[in-house]
Amino acid sequence: MKKLSYEYQLKKNIPYGMIKLDSTDYFLEFYSKDETETEIDAWNQIAYPPLFLQENGRYTIVLGRRYVESLLDAKEDVPFGLIIKRKGDEYTFFFHLLCLKKKLQGFNAIEKSIAVKKMRDMRGEPDNNLLKLLDIPASDEYVDRYLRLYESCDEVKSILARGKLHENTAFEILKFHKSMWKDLAVFLKDIALGTKKKNFICKMLHEIAGDDNTKLRSIINSPELSKIHASSIDPPHKGEKILSFIEGSRYPVMSGFRKRFNEKLKAVGIQKDFHMTLPKDFETWNFKVTLQFSSVEELKQKADRLKRYADTKAFTDLMRMRG
């Protein structure tokens, strides 16, 4: 791609009646429409002037849209702005604007999807240079993911733009029927679990329900989950309970075994200064116990306690569960 140099002109007092907000030719930014007043104030405290493209006597907003919109809502002129004029072909100019945005703002997941959609519409094929700029792997699979994300509704886009869901979780949601994307995004956004566990929930829900939306809704809107959501327990504990319920629905035998194991482990009475790590899905029967100590005496005391745990009938019964 041929590199071109662009000149910028600083202009004061841009009349609000001369600004075009409805043009999507250079729509590069996405923000949540339900931002709080604090978030809007943060947008207004920008460290650089908004960027406009001047064409046919009008100013099309390119960067700084949220700031400009807040002024136009109040019918106020924009006190200052940078004016750029287009050079070269449309795609070269578009690429230049993306480079500028990356330096000034970076990209959220929805903005990446907007750029990928624009790339496909303008070129008809992937541009590895643009994908690298967006930090997207150069593969058809990832291009398709972002194109599907572009097709999601505004509610889903807003959840991602506000950081309520990681884009990798969004990609898991996109494996479901399009009519369920919003329901799943709303369901997952407030669950206090990490991205991997949320992705695991998506995987299990897809294995349980597939494309059966009625079955999927019956799970995420079940009385059991509603009861967990309404409980007063702390968010991380609530998230783990939600995960356990869905895991029990997907793997009832393993879930039942895990529940019985934890009940027997509780009967052993191992105190919290010992941390016992269980084998994942009990595919093996190897356990790990972690303890902390600050002296030889403390280590000896804890070693003696650990031996007493191992000598109990409750611990023997626990270890015999494997059969």
Summary of the structure (lengths in Angstrom):
residues: 323
radius of gyration: 27.3
end to end distance: 66.4
largest distance: 86.8
contacts: 857
relative contact order: 0.06
helix: 58%
strand: 11%
